[in-house]
Amino acid sequence: MTLHFSVLASGSTGNAFYIGTDKQKLLVDAGLSGKQLDNLFQKINVDPRELNGILVTHEHSDHIKGLGILARKYNLPIYANEKTWAAMEHQIGKLTTDQKFIFEMETVKTFGDIEVESFGVSHDAAEPMFYLFHHNEKKVALVTDTGYVSERIKKTVENADAYIFE
């Protein structure tokens, strides 16, 4: 099975990153309107109703603009660390408690056949973190919005099969 990924949007106008396999589909950040995100999913032939969750890197609006809308529309779970939840909760609208999950920094969570490793970065947000995705001996590193790449980050992402930097 293959790991597929696509940078749906990147930059100060909005960020969204899709990664998935035949069994598992994840979105990282939802920094565009719900309509824009739906259009981008259509372009990569992914049905957002099939998403298994949304991972949040940090609370800046270019990363969470459409988060609440998308989560409510498709009843999707959202994963973020506690400080990010506290910083963004008032910006994303009402969600049910079964849509809110804690994903702490420097931990690994398994989403079906994808393991996701979280790690901290230097950025002006509550507790920004990015992700390393593992699937079938392959690794994809997502590192954006960081002031610098520390030795710790270099060690975390070294030997990845693909890197997404902004």
C-alpha distance (Angstrom), angle and dihedral (degrees) to the residues before:
residue distance angle dihedral
M1 . . .
T2 3.76 . .
L3 3.78 131.7 .
H4 3.83 110.6 -130.7
F5 3.77 124.1 -165.8
S6 3.77 139.0 172.6
V7 3.78 134.6 -175.9
L8 3.80 98.6 -133.1
A9 3.80 93.5 -177.8
S10 3.78 136.0 -8.9
G11 3.79 132.4 -177.1
S12 3.77 141.8 46.8
T13 3.82 92.0 -49.5
G14 3.80 92.3 61.0
N15 3.78 145.9 -40.2
A16 3.79 131.0 -141.9
F17 3.80 130.4 153.4
Y18 3.80 126.2 -171.7
I19 3.80 123.8 -157.0
G20 3.76 127.6 169.9
T21 3.78 153.3 137.8
D22 3.79 130.5 -143.8
K23 3.83 87.6 -83.1
Q24 3.80 105.1 34.2
K25 3.80 132.9 41.5
L26 3.80 124.3 -173.4
L27 3.78 135.3 178.6
V28 3.79 121.2 -154.5
D29 3.80 110.9 -153.0
A30 3.79 127.0 -17.3
G31 3.78 104.2 -140.0
L32 3.80 97.8 157.2
S33 3.78 134.0 66.8
G34 3.79 117.9 -76.6
K35 3.81 90.2 -111.1
Q36 3.81 92.5 51.4
L37 3.81 90.8 48.7
D38 3.81 91.6 49.5
N39 3.83 89.3 51.9
L40 3.80 91.8 49.3
F41 3.81 91.7 49.7
Q42 3.78 89.0 51.4
K43 3.83 89.9 54.0
I44 3.82 91.5 56.3
N45 3.83 93.8 40.4
V46 3.80 95.6 -115.6
D47 3.79 121.1 137.8
P48 3.83 107.3 -140.7
R49 3.81 88.5 -148.6
E50 3.81 86.2 69.9
L51 3.80 94.3 57.3
N52 3.79 113.6 119.9
G53 3.77 94.3 -157.1
I54 3.78 150.5 -35.3
L55 3.80 121.1 -109.7
V56 3.80 116.5 -154.8
T57 3.80 122.8 -149.0
H58 3.82 97.5 -170.9
E59 3.79 143.0 -30.3
H60 3.82 103.3 -95.6
S61 3.81 112.4 127.0
D62 3.81 93.8 -119.2
H63 3.83 85.6 64.3
I64 3.83 101.6 39.7
K65 3.82 107.8 27.2
G66 3.83 94.5 116.0
L67 3.81 97.3 24.7
G68 3.79 98.9 105.6
I69 3.79 93.6 40.5
L70 3.80 93.7 50.7
A71 3.81 93.5 43.6
R72 3.82 92.4 50.7
K73 3.81 95.4 42.4
Y74 3.82 94.2 52.0
N75 3.83 99.1 23.9
L76 3.80 92.1 -119.8
P77 3.80 128.5 171.7
I78 3.81 117.0 -120.6
Y79 3.81 123.8 -147.9
A80 3.81 122.8 -159.1
N81 3.78 137.9 136.4
E82 3.81 120.3 -94.1
K83 3.81 96.6 -102.2
T84 3.79 91.8 49.4
W85 3.82 90.7 49.1
A86 3.81 90.0 51.3
A87 3.82 91.4 49.0
M88 3.81 97.4 45.8
E89 3.79 105.7 32.2
H90 3.82 94.6 92.2
Q91 3.84 90.6 49.7
I92 3.81 100.8 53.2
G93 3.80 103.0 51.4
K94 3.77 130.3 -127.1
L95 3.79 119.4 -24.1
T96 3.78 130.5 174.8
T97 3.80 117.1 -107.1
D98 3.81 90.7 -115.2
Q99 3.83 88.5 64.0
K100 3.82 95.3 55.8
F101 3.79 118.8 85.0
I102 3.78 132.7 169.5
F103 3.80 117.6 -129.9
E104 3.78 107.3 178.7
M105 3.76 124.9 -151.4
E106 3.80 118.9 -95.9
T107 3.81 93.1 23.6
V108 3.80 135.6 109.8
K109 3.80 124.2 -128.5
T110 3.77 125.6 -171.6
F111 3.80 118.3 -136.8
G112 3.80 105.0 -175.8
D113 3.80 105.7 -69.6
I114 3.83 95.2 -8.4
E115 3.80 123.0 82.8
V116 3.78 113.8 -157.1
E117 3.79 120.7 -157.7
S118 3.82 116.7 -164.0
F119 3.80 125.0 -152.6
G120 3.78 136.3 175.7
V121 3.79 125.7 -108.8
S122 3.80 136.0 -169.6
H123 3.80 108.1 -99.7
D124 3.82 136.7 127.0
A125 3.80 96.9 -99.5
A126 3.82 136.5 101.7
E127 3.83 95.8 -92.2
P128 3.81 110.6 -24.2
M129 3.78 118.2 -162.8
F130 3.75 137.4 172.4
Y131 3.75 135.1 -162.2
L132 3.77 147.1 -113.2
F133 3.81 113.1 -157.5
H134 3.81 120.0 -151.3
H135 3.81 124.6 -164.7
N136 3.83 129.8 154.4
E137 3.82 94.9 -18.5
K138 3.84 90.8 -48.1
K139 3.80 125.2 115.8
V140 3.80 130.8 -160.9
A141 3.81 117.9 -170.1
L142 3.80 121.3 -154.8
V143 3.81 112.5 -165.4
T144 3.80 118.7 159.4
D145 3.79 135.6 142.3
T146 3.77 94.1 33.8
G147 3.78 124.9 141.3
Y148 3.80 92.0 -147.6
V149 3.78 140.1 -12.6
S150 3.80 108.4 -110.3
E151 3.79 124.9 -153.8
R152 3.82 87.5 -105.6
I153 3.82 91.6 55.8
K154 3.81 91.0 45.3
K155 3.82 89.9 53.9
T156 3.82 91.5 46.3
V157 3.80 95.5 52.4
E158 3.81 100.8 32.2
N159 3.79 116.4 126.1
A160 3.80 93.7 18.9
D161 3.78 114.5 154.9
A162 3.81 91.8 -134.9
Y163 3.79 134.0 18.4
I164 3.78 127.5 -158.7
F165 3.81 110.4 -164.9
E166 3.77 128.3 168.2
